Amino acid sequence: MAQNTTALKSLTFTYEGATYTITGTALEVANAKRTVEANKAKMETLVTKSVKRGRGRPSKGPKVQSEAQKIRAWALANDVEVGKRGRLAPSVREAYLAANAG
């Protein structure tokens, strides 16, 4: 019985901190290498564009907590049931105002 004499090659590369190894024939590894290099160039272009683009104006200082965020924090600390998002129930708002009046 004839043995497979095709030599296997491997290609190792890193993407987002993870290391990958592709093993195959010389032709398969060459094709994979071309694909990795082409995608690497595309990813570098995308990262460069997104860094230059930015989002809005830079912050001018520390963020100020909204009244709703303050009420939610108070409610959680005082075992008052409140959702993480959405409108606050009037009863929760009234309880907060009553507790913090004065």
N, CA, C and O atoms as CSV, one atom per row, in Angstrom:
chain,resi,resn,atom,element,x,y,z
A,1,MET,N,N,0.835,-1.164,0.000
A,1,MET,CA,C,0.000,0.000,0.000
A,1,MET,C,C,0.887,1.237,0.000
A,1,MET,O,O,1.854,1.311,0.759
A,2,ALA,N,N,0.562,2.206,-0.847
A,2,ALA,CA,C,1.376,3.415,-0.983
A,2,ALA,C,C,1.074,4.385,0.162
A,2,ALA,O,O,-0.072,4.534,0.586
A,3,GLN,N,N,2.120,5.032,0.646
A,3,GLN,CA,C,1.961,6.015,1.710
A,3,GLN,C,C,1.842,7.406,1.112
A,3,GLN,O,O,2.376,7.672,0.035
A,4,ASN,N,N,1.149,8.283,1.801
A,4,ASN,CA,C,1.013,9.670,1.362
A,4,ASN,C,C,2.329,10.378,1.652
A,4,ASN,O,O,2.722,10.521,2.810
A,5,THR,N,N,3.009,10.820,0.598
A,5,THR,CA,C,4.310,11.465,0.766
A,5,THR,C,C,4.206,12.980,0.698
A,5,THR,O,O,5.228,13.665,0.638
A,6,THR,N,N,2.986,13.516,0.707
A,6,THR,CA,C,2.800,14.959,0.664
A,6,THR,C,C,3.219,15.538,2.019
A,6,THR,O,O,2.675,15.172,3.061
A,7,ALA,N,N,4.181,16.436,1.982
A,7,ALA,CA,C,4.674,17.046,3.221
A,7,ALA,C,C,3.683,18.106,3.683
A,7,ALA,O,O,3.212,18.920,2.889
A,8,LEU,N,N,3.379,18.087,4.950
A,8,LEU,CA,C,2.472,19.077,5.502
A,8,LEU,C,C,3.261,20.297,5.967
A,8,LEU,O,O,4.361,20.179,6.507
A,9,LYS,N,N,2.692,21.433,5.752
A,9,LYS,CA,C,3.278,22.702,6.186
A,9,LYS,C,C,2.312,23.320,7.182
A,9,LYS,O,O,1.171,22.873,7.305
A,10,SER,N,N,2.762,24.343,7.893
A,10,SER,CA,C,1.852,25.014,8.811
A,10,SER,C,C,2.099,26.516,8.779
A,10,SER,O,O,3.198,26.981,8.477
A,11,LEU,N,N,1.056,27.251,9.096
A,11,LEU,CA,C,1.093,28.714,9.155
A,11,LEU,C,C,0.495,29.104,10.499
A,11,LEU,O,O,-0.612,28.685,10.836
A,12,THR,N,N,1.222,29.899,11.258
A,12,THR,CA,C,0.742,30.362,12.553
A,12,THR,C,C,0.592,31.866,12.485
A,12,THR,O,O,1.486,32.564,12.007
A,13,PHE,N,N,-0.562,32.381,12.972
A,13,PHE,CA,C,-0.785,33.818,13.000
A,13,PHE,C,C,-1.611,34.166,14.224
A,13,PHE,O,O,-2.256,33.306,14.825
A,14,THR,N,N,-1.580,35.439,14.580
A,14,THR,CA,C,-2.300,35.919,15.754
A,14,THR,C,C,-3.336,36.932,15.317
A,14,THR,O,O,-3.060,37.793,14.482
A,15,TYR,N,N,-4.541,36.829,15.886
A,15,TYR,CA,C,-5.620,37.773,15.605
A,15,TYR,C,C,-6.315,38.080,16.910
A,15,TYR,O,O,-6.791,37.170,17.588
A,16,GLU,N,N,-6.381,39.339,17.271
A,16,GLU,CA,C,-7.019,39.822,18.495
A,16,GLU,C,C,-6.567,39.032,19.715
A,16,GLU,O,O,-7.382,38.658,20.559
A,17,GLY,N,N,-5.276,38.781,19.802
A,17,GLY,CA,C,-4.709,38.136,20.975
A,17,GLY,C,C,-4.742,36.625,20.966
A,17,GLY,O,O,-4.133,36.003,21.837
A,18,ALA,N,N,-5.427,36.009,20.020
A,18,ALA,CA,C,-5.491,34.551,19.940
A,18,ALA,C,C,-4.556,34.074,18.832
A,18,ALA,O,O,-4.453,34.710,17.783
A,19,THR,N,N,-3.884,32.966,19.066
A,19,THR,CA,C,-2.955,32.413,18.083
A,19,THR,C,C,-3.616,31.233,17.377
A,19,THR,O,O,-4.201,30.357,18.014
A,20,TYR,N,N,-3.510,31.228,16.058
A,20,TYR,CA,C,-4.116,30.183,15.242
A,20,TYR,C,C,-3.028,29.513,14.412
A,20,TYR,O,O,-2.064,30.164,14.008
A,21,THR,N,N,-3.179,28.210,14.155
A,21,THR,CA,C,-2.250,27.477,13.302
A,21,THR,C,C,-3.058,26.729,12.248
A,21,THR,O,O,-4.004,26.008,12.564
A,22,ILE,N,N,-2.667,26.916,10.998
A,22,ILE,CA,C,-3.294,26.218,9.879
A,22,ILE,C,C,-2.270,25.222,9.361
A,22,ILE,O,O,-1.134,25.596,9.070
A,23,THR,N,N,-2.659,23.958,9.244
A,23,THR,CA,C,-1.769,22.912,8.753
A,23,THR,C,C,-2.388,22.312,7.502
A,23,THR,O,O,-3.586,22.036,7.460
A,24,GLY,N,N,-1.561,22.113,6.489
A,24,GLY,CA,C,-2.039,21.522,5.248
A,24,GLY,C,C,-0.899,21.351,4.269
A,24,GLY,O,O,0.273,21.428,4.637
A,25,THR,N,N,-1.256,21.118,3.015
A,25,THR,CA,C,-0.237,20.981,1.979
A,25,THR,C,C,0.397,22.345,1.732
A,25,THR,O,O,-0.105,23.366,2.204
A,26,ALA,N,N,1.485,22.355,1.002
A,26,ALA,CA,C,2.173,23.611,0.710
A,26,ALA,C,C,1.251,24.575,-0.015
A,26,ALA,O,O,1.277,25.774,0.265
A,27,LEU,N,N,0.437,24.082,-0.941
A,27,LEU,CA,C,-0.490,24.924,-1.686
A,27,LEU,C,C,-1.577,25.486,-0.768
A,27,LEU,O,O,-1.911,26.667,-0.857
A,28,GLU,N,N,-2.136,24.641,0.121
A,28,GLU,CA,C,-3.169,25.099,1.051
A,28,GLU,C,C,-2.631,26.168,1.999
A,28,GLU,O,O,-3.302,27.166,2.263
A,29,VAL,N,N,-1.434,25.959,2.504
A,29,VAL,CA,C,-0.834,26.932,3.419
A,29,VAL,C,C,-0.504,28.227,2.678
A,29,VAL,O,O,-0.672,29.309,3.242
A,30,ALA,N,N,-0.043,28.146,1.442
A,30,ALA,CA,C,0.239,29.355,0.659
A,30,ALA,C,C,-1.038,30.154,0.421
A,30,ALA,O,O,-1.037,31.380,0.533
A,31,ASN,N,N,-2.134,29.458,0.091
A,31,ASN,CA,C,-3.419,30.144,-0.098
A,31,ASN,C,C,-3.889,30.785,1.211
A,31,ASN,O,O,-4.382,31.913,1.210
A,32,ALA,N,N,-3.738,30.071,2.314
A,32,ALA,CA,C,-4.149,30.617,3.615
A,32,ALA,C,C,-3.315,31.840,3.972
A,32,ALA,O,O,-3.832,32.817,4.515
A,33,LYS,N,N,-2.027,31.782,3.665
A,33,LYS,CA,C,-1.138,32.910,3.962
A,33,LYS,C,C,-1.557,34.142,3.173
A,33,LYS,O,O,-1.577,35.248,3.713
A,34,ARG,N,N,-1.892,33.959,1.893
A,34,ARG,CA,C,-2.346,35.092,1.078
A,34,ARG,C,C,-3.635,35.676,1.650
A,34,ARG,O,O,-3.800,36.895,1.705
A,35,THR,N,N,-4.546,34.805,2.074
A,35,THR,CA,C,-5.817,35.263,2.651
A,35,THR,C,C,-5.585,36.034,3.944
A,35,THR,O,O,-6.172,37.096,4.153
A,36,VAL,N,N,-4.730,35.500,4.810
A,36,VAL,CA,C,-4.437,36.171,6.086
A,36,VAL,C,C,-3.805,37.533,5.829
A,36,VAL,O,O,-4.198,38.522,6.447
A,37,GLU,N,N,-2.840,37.594,4.933
A,37,GLU,CA,C,-2.164,38.863,4.646
A,37,GLU,C,C,-3.126,39.890,4.042
A,37,GLU,O,O,-3.073,41.069,4.392
A,38,ALA,N,N,-4.004,39.446,3.136
A,38,ALA,CA,C,-4.964,40.366,2.519
A,38,ALA,C,C,-5.932,40.898,3.571
A,38,ALA,O,O,-6.238,42.090,3.584
A,39,ASN,N,N,-6.415,40.028,4.448
A,39,ASN,CA,C,-7.338,40.471,5.489
A,39,ASN,C,C,-6.646,41.326,6.534
A,39,ASN,O,O,-7.256,42.238,7.092
A,40,LYS,N,N,-5.391,41.046,6.806
A,40,LYS,CA,C,-4.624,41.853,7.762
A,40,LYS,C,C,-4.523,43.293,7.253
A,40,LYS,O,O,-4.695,44.243,8.017
A,41,ALA,N,N,-4.244,43.441,5.966
A,41,ALA,CA,C,-4.146,44.787,5.377
A,41,ALA,C,C,-5.501,45.499,5.457
A,41,ALA,O,O,-5.551,46.690,5.765
A,42,LYS,N,N,-6.592,44.789,5.183
A,42,LYS,CA,C,-7.929,45.385,5.260
A,42,LYS,C,C,-8.252,45.804,6.683
A,42,LYS,O,O,-8.776,46.895,6.903
A,43,MET,N,N,-7.943,44.943,7.663
A,43,MET,CA,C,-8.240,45.243,9.064
A,43,MET,C,C,-7.441,46.460,9.529
A,43,MET,O,O,-7.970,47.303,10.254
A,44,GLU,N,N,-6.182,46.563,9.125
A,44,GLU,CA,C,-5.368,47.718,9.513
A,44,GLU,C,C,-5.956,48.998,8.934
A,44,GLU,O,O,-5.942,50.038,9.593
A,45,THR,N,N,-6.470,48.934,7.714
A,45,THR,CA,C,-7.101,50.103,7.098
A,45,THR,C,C,-8.354,50.493,7.862
A,45,THR,O,O,-8.583,51.677,8.109
A,46,LEU,N,N,-9.169,49.515,8.241
A,46,LEU,CA,C,-10.393,49.798,8.986
A,46,LEU,C,C,-10.087,50.393,10.351
A,46,LEU,O,O,-10.747,51.341,10.775
A,47,VAL,N,N,-9.099,49.849,11.038
A,47,VAL,CA,C,-8.734,50.357,12.356
A,47,VAL,C,C,-8.209,51.777,12.231
A,47,VAL,O,O,-8.551,52.634,13.046
A,48,THR,N,N,-7.388,52.037,11.229
A,48,THR,CA,C,-6.849,53.376,11.025
A,48,THR,C,C,-7.971,54.359,10.758
A,48,THR,O,O,-7.967,55.462,11.304
A,49,LYS,N,N,-8.941,53.976,9.919
A,49,LYS,CA,C,-10.056,54.866,9.606
A,49,LYS,C,C,-10.898,55.143,10.841
A,49,LYS,O,O,-11.290,56.286,11.075
A,50,SER,N,N,-11.184,54.112,11.640
A,50,SER,CA,C,-12.045,54.324,12.798
A,50,SER,C,C,-11.355,55.177,13.852
A,50,SER,O,O,-12.024,55.927,14.563
A,51,VAL,N,N,-10.045,55.084,13.972
A,51,VAL,CA,C,-9.336,55.893,14.954
A,51,VAL,C,C,-9.348,57.350,14.535
A,51,VAL,O,O,-9.535,58.228,15.377
A,52,LYS,N,N,-9.154,57.627,13.260
A,52,LYS,CA,C,-9.137,59.002,12.771
A,52,LYS,C,C,-10.513,59.643,12.850
A,52,LYS,O,O,-10.631,60.855,13.030
A,53,ARG,N,N,-11.539,58.839,12.717
A,53,ARG,CA,C,-12.898,59.345,12.609
A,53,ARG,C,C,-13.400,59.954,13.912
A,53,ARG,O,O,-13.918,61.071,13.911
A,54,GLY,N,N,-13.256,59.247,15.008
A,54,GLY,CA,C,-13.705,59.742,16.304
A,54,GLY,C,C,-15.218,59.791,16.412
A,54,GLY,O,O,-15.928,59.484,15.454
A,55,ARG,N,N,-15.706,60.178,17.575
A,55,ARG,CA,C,-17.141,60.277,17.808
A,55,ARG,C,C,-17.406,61.536,18.610
A,55,ARG,O,O,-17.080,61.602,19.795
A,56,GLY,N,N,-17.978,62.508,17.989
A,56,GLY,CA,C,-18.401,63.703,18.705
A,56,GLY,C,C,-17.262,64.496,19.295
A,56,GLY,O,O,-16.104,64.357,18.902
A,57,ARG,N,N,-17.620,65.328,20.244
A,57,ARG,CA,C,-16.632,66.166,20.900
A,57,ARG,C,C,-16.016,65.427,22.081
A,57,ARG,O,O,-16.658,64.576,22.697
A,58,PRO,N,N,-14.764,65.759,22.391
A,58,PRO,CA,C,-14.151,65.134,23.553
A,58,PRO,C,C,-14.801,65.638,24.838
A,58,PRO,O,O,-15.336,66.746,24.877
A,59,SER,N,N,-14.753,64.837,25.865
A,59,SER,CA,C,-15.345,65.187,27.150
A,59,SER,C,C,-14.615,66.375,27.755
A,59,SER,O,O,-13.392,66.469,27.663
A,60,LYS,N,N,-15.355,67.272,28.368
A,60,LYS,CA,C,-14.747,68.442,28.990
A,60,LYS,C,C,-14.551,68.246,30.486
A,60,LYS,O,O,-14.059,69.149,31.162
A,61,GLY,N,N,-14.919,67.108,31.007
A,61,GLY,CA,C,-14.746,66.860,32.428
A,61,GLY,C,C,-15.499,65.628,32.855
A,61,GLY,O,O,-15.974,64.859,32.018
A,62,PRO,N,N,-15.612,65.433,34.159
A,62,PRO,CA,C,-16.311,64.247,34.643
A,62,PRO,C,C,-17.791,64.297,34.296
A,62,PRO,O,O,-18.393,65.368,34.217
A,63,LYS,N,N,-18.358,63.128,34.092
A,63,LYS,CA,C,-19.777,63.052,33.746
A,63,LYS,C,C,-20.624,63.343,34.981
A,63,LYS,O,O,-20.307,62.912,36.090
A,64,VAL,N,N,-21.693,64.075,34.767
A,64,VAL,CA,C,-22.619,64.403,35.839
A,64,VAL,C,C,-23.730,63.364,35.833
A,64,VAL,O,O,-24.291,63.050,34.784
A,65,GLN,N,N,-24.043,62.837,37.003
A,65,GLN,CA,C,-25.072,61.816,37.114
A,65,GLN,C,C,-26.443,62.468,36.977
A,65,GLN,O,O,-26.724,63.474,37.629
A,66,SER,N,N,-27.289,61.900,36.136
A,66,SER,CA,C,-28.630,62.448,35.942
A,66,SER,C,C,-29.493,62.165,37.174
A,66,SER,O,O,-29.153,61.325,38.008
A,67,GLU,N,N,-30.607,62.877,37.271
A,67,GLU,CA,C,-31.510,62.680,38.402
A,67,GLU,C,C,-32.039,61.247,38.414
A,67,GLU,O,O,-32.153,60.635,39.476
A,68,ALA,N,N,-32.358,60.715,37.247
A,68,ALA,CA,C,-32.861,59.338,37.168
A,68,ALA,C,C,-31.807,58.354,37.678
A,68,ALA,O,O,-32.148,57.399,38.376
A,69,GLN,N,N,-30.543,58.568,37.344
A,69,GLN,CA,C,-29.479,57.682,37.820
A,69,GLN,C,C,-29.344,57.771,39.342
A,69,GLN,O,O,-29.125,56.762,40.012
A,70,LYS,N,N,-29.475,58.974,39.875
A,70,LYS,CA,C,-29.402,59.149,41.332
A,70,LYS,C,C,-30.559,58.424,42.012
A,70,LYS,O,O,-30.368,57.768,43.035
A,71,ILE,N,N,-31.766,58.544,41.441
A,71,ILE,CA,C,-32.938,57.884,42.017
A,71,ILE,C,C,-32.777,56.367,41.967
A,71,ILE,O,O,-33.097,55.677,42.935
A,72,ARG,N,N,-32.283,55.843,40.840
A,72,ARG,CA,C,-32.077,54.400,40.723
A,72,ARG,C,C,-31.059,53.915,41.759
A,72,ARG,O,O,-31.267,52.885,42.399
A,73,ALA,N,N,-29.963,54.655,41.921
A,73,ALA,CA,C,-28.944,54.274,42.905
A,73,ALA,C,C,-29.543,54.279,44.312
A,73,ALA,O,O,-29.295,53.361,45.094
A,74,TRP,N,N,-30.321,55.298,44.635
A,74,TRP,CA,C,-30.974,55.379,45.948
A,74,TRP,C,C,-31.930,54.204,46.125
A,74,TRP,O,O,-31.954,53.570,47.181
A,75,ALA,N,N,-32.715,53.916,45.096
A,75,ALA,CA,C,-33.700,52.834,45.173
A,75,ALA,C,C,-33.014,51.487,45.416
A,75,ALA,O,O,-33.471,50.698,46.242
A,76,LEU,N,N,-31.935,51.229,44.709
A,76,LEU,CA,C,-31.221,49.962,44.886
A,76,LEU,C,C,-30.632,49.865,46.290
A,76,LEU,O,O,-30.654,48.793,46.896
A,77,ALA,N,N,-30.109,50.967,46.812
A,77,ALA,CA,C,-29.518,50.974,48.151
A,77,ALA,C,C,-30.568,50.802,49.233
A,77,ALA,O,O,-30.251,50.336,50.327
A,78,ASN,N,N,-31.820,51.172,48.950
A,78,ASN,CA,C,-32.890,51.118,49.942
A,78,ASN,C,C,-33.915,50.020,49.652
A,78,ASN,O,O,-35.042,50.071,50.146
A,79,ASP,N,N,-33.529,49.050,48.866
A,79,ASP,CA,C,-34.380,47.892,48.541
A,79,ASP,C,C,-35.736,48.286,47.957
A,79,ASP,O,O,-36.753,47.654,48.242
A,80,VAL,N,N,-35.739,49.327,47.145
A,80,VAL,CA,C,-36.952,49.725,46.434
A,80,VAL,C,C,-36.832,49.142,45.029
A,80,VAL,O,O,-35.823,49.345,44.353
A,81,GLU,N,N,-37.852,48.426,44.596
A,81,GLU,CA,C,-37.802,47.773,43.287
A,81,GLU,C,C,-37.870,48.809,42.178
A,81,GLU,O,O,-38.793,49.621,42.122
A,82,VAL,N,N,-36.872,48.767,41.291
A,82,VAL,CA,C,-36.792,49.713,40.179
A,82,VAL,C,C,-36.090,49.031,39.012
A,82,VAL,O,O,-35.164,48.244,39.208
A,83,GLY,N,N,-36.538,49.338,37.793
A,83,GLY,CA,C,-35.924,48.759,36.603
A,83,GLY,C,C,-34.595,49.423,36.281
A,83,GLY,O,O,-34.309,50.522,36.755
A,84,LYS,N,N,-33.782,48.744,35.466
A,84,LYS,CA,C,-32.487,49.302,35.064
A,84,LYS,C,C,-32.629,50.365,33.986
A,84,LYS,O,O,-31.744,51.203,33.812
A,85,ARG,N,N,-33.748,50.332,33.261
A,85,ARG,CA,C,-33.974,51.282,32.166
A,85,ARG,C,C,-35.422,51.718,32.168
A,85,ARG,O,O,-36.261,51.153,32.870
A,86,GLY,N,N,-35.696,52.725,31.378
A,86,GLY,CA,C,-37.075,53.172,31.200
A,86,GLY,C,C,-37.497,54.204,32.228
A,86,GLY,O,O,-36.700,54.662,33.047
A,87,ARG,N,N,-38.774,54.559,32.163
A,87,ARG,CA,C,-39.322,55.570,33.073
A,87,ARG,C,C,-39.375,55.043,34.493
A,87,ARG,O,O,-39.615,53.862,34.742
A,88,LEU,N,N,-39.142,55.959,35.406
A,88,LEU,CA,C,-39.274,55.629,36.820
A,88,LEU,C,C,-40.732,55.753,37.227
A,88,LEU,O,O,-41.435,56.654,36.771
A,89,ALA,N,N,-41.178,54.861,38.071
A,89,ALA,CA,C,-42.548,54.933,38.579
A,89,ALA,C,C,-42.678,56.182,39.448
A,89,ALA,O,O,-41.761,56.511,40.200
A,90,PRO,N,N,-43.803,56.874,39.352
A,90,PRO,CA,C,-44.001,58.071,40.174
A,90,PRO,C,C,-43.833,57.787,41.667
A,90,PRO,O,O,-43.339,58.639,42.405
A,91,SER,N,N,-44.236,56.602,42.117
A,91,SER,CA,C,-44.097,56.264,43.536
A,91,SER,C,C,-42.629,56.204,43.956
A,91,SER,O,O,-42.286,56.596,45.071
A,92,VAL,N,N,-41.748,55.708,43.055
A,92,VAL,CA,C,-40.317,55.640,43.357
A,92,VAL,C,C,-39.746,57.053,43.425
A,92,VAL,O,O,-38.982,57.370,44.336
A,93,ARG,N,N,-40.110,57.894,42.474
A,93,ARG,CA,C,-39.632,59.279,42.448
A,93,ARG,C,C,-40.094,60.028,43.715
A,93,ARG,O,O,-39.321,60.765,44.328
A,94,GLU,N,N,-41.358,59.825,44.090
A,94,GLU,CA,C,-41.903,60.500,45.278
A,94,GLU,C,C,-41.199,60.014,46.554
A,94,GLU,O,O,-40.915,60.810,47.450
A,95,ALA,N,N,-40.921,58.709,46.632
A,95,ALA,CA,C,-40.225,58.167,47.808
A,95,ALA,C,C,-38.812,58.743,47.895
A,95,ALA,O,O,-38.343,59.063,48.988
A,96,TYR,N,N,-38.139,58.876,46.772
A,96,TYR,CA,C,-36.800,59.477,46.747
A,96,TYR,C,C,-36.843,60.923,47.216
A,96,TYR,O,O,-36.034,61.338,48.047
A,97,LEU,N,N,-37.785,61.686,46.685
A,97,LEU,CA,C,-37.882,63.097,47.057
A,97,LEU,C,C,-38.210,63.246,48.544
A,97,LEU,O,O,-37.675,64.128,49.215
A,98,ALA,N,N,-39.085,62.384,49.054
A,98,ALA,CA,C,-39.445,62.440,50.473
A,98,ALA,C,C,-38.250,62.098,51.363
A,98,ALA,O,O,-38.045,62.719,52.406
A,99,ALA,N,N,-37.467,61.108,50.944
A,99,ALA,CA,C,-36.304,60.683,51.739
A,99,ALA,C,C,-35.175,61.710,51.705
A,99,ALA,O,O,-34.383,61.800,52.643
A,100,ASN,N,N,-35.103,62.484,50.622
A,100,ASN,CA,C,-34.000,63.428,50.464
A,100,ASN,C,C,-34.427,64.883,50.644
A,100,ASN,O,O,-33.654,65.788,50.330
A,101,ALA,N,N,-35.618,65.124,51.134
A,101,ALA,CA,C,-36.082,66.488,51.365
A,101,ALA,C,C,-35.474,66.986,52.680
A,101,ALA,O,O,-35.374,66.250,53.662
A,102,GLY,N,N,-35.089,68.208,52.664
A,102,GLY,CA,C,-34.640,68.793,53.922
A,102,GLY,C,C,-33.245,69.063,53.943
A,102,GLY,O,O,-32.727,69.559,54.944
